[in-house]
Amino acid sequence: MQTERVIVFVKAPRMGTVKTRIAQTAGAERACAIYRQMVDGIVENLSAFKEVQLRFTPDDARQEIQEWLRDGWSAQPQGSGELGERLDRAFQENFAEGLKRVAIIGSDCPEVGTSDVRAALSELKSHDLVVGPAVDGGYWLIGLRAPRSELFRDILWSSDQVLAQTLARAKTLGLRIQLLRILTDIDTEKDWNAYVRQSGV
């Protein structure tokens, strides 16, 4: 029986709805192309995993994200609500299948590699919560070994307080926490250009 799963939160690659801060300087078409390239890279890095679920938004985007599905992978809509509600729903639904370890990553950090995800799943064998901190104060990965709805309530999403608030909440719950390496989310054209120079993509 499958005991662990990786989930990737993705958006339909539609102009004007993805990478809007990049679009402010590079244009909507270029921003959309960059987003596709970012998700392509993440999907490639996760190709070694058999149990990957793409959670997509909006809910009518199933056809648009088919290009990112690999053999054995699944796709489910994120559903309604703010980010916290959608993250909580993803964990709840996956743990309801009997899984023991679930890690969710976003699609803003193409640096995430196979080894990062393997490390997260491994750490979940001895920790309740695993988090990959992002430079901007958020996180690029969150992993749990049981549903923890409290971690996703009353968080200032899209702010530089997300990580700090999440960790503070986890500590009040008495969770065993493990942090992964710090990575940079790609939010602006400057971020993307720096990533391209560094990685050579």
Buried (B, 14 or more C-beta within 10 A) or exposed (E): EEEBBBBBBBBBBEBEBBBEBBBEEBEBEBBBBBBBBBBBBBBBBBEEBEBBBBBBBBEEBBEBBEEBBBEEBEBBBBBEEEBBBBBBBBBEBBBEEEBBBBBBBBBBBBBBBEEBBBBBBBBBEEBBBBBBBBBBBBBBBBBBBEBBEEBBEEBEBEEEBBBBBBBEBBEEEEBEBBBBEEBBBBBBBEBBEEBBEEEEE
